[in-house]
Structure formats: C-alpha cells, structure tokens
Amino acid sequence: MSAGRKILLLHDAGDAPEGLDAIAEAMRALGDEVVLRPCAEPYDAVLDALAAVDSVVFWR
C-alpha cells in the first residue's frame, strides 16, 4: 500500500484483537490515516466508515 491512504481496519465485535493497535500505529507512522472499528451495530456507522476510506482490511 502506498503512504497517505485512508484505511479502515475492521474487526469482529468487541475489543480489537491483540496487536492490532500496534499495526495501526505502524501504518500511521508510514503516513496512512487508519481507523480501527468493530464490525458491530449500529451498522449504518460501519457503512459510513466503509464509504469514507480507500481500503478496508478485516482482521480476525
């Protein structure tokens, strides 16, 4: 991925998996805008987050 992208790191409902925060910080250090979000209700907020980014990574 090139620097400066808007990336959504989507994960299962609940707390983010261990280590995902560190991955997000490393991506931010490369210049990416990273949003960490659970795939959980309210789903309209998840859809809005999907529409606002260039790339989505689903992490389990």
NORNORQUI-V704212 format. One line per field, one symbol per residue. burial: + if it has 16 or more other ideal C-beta (glycine too) atoms within 10 Angstrom, else -. A space follows every 10 residues. Layout:
burial: ???
//
This chain:
burial: ------++++ +----+---- --++--+--- -+-+--+--- -----+--+- --+---+---
//
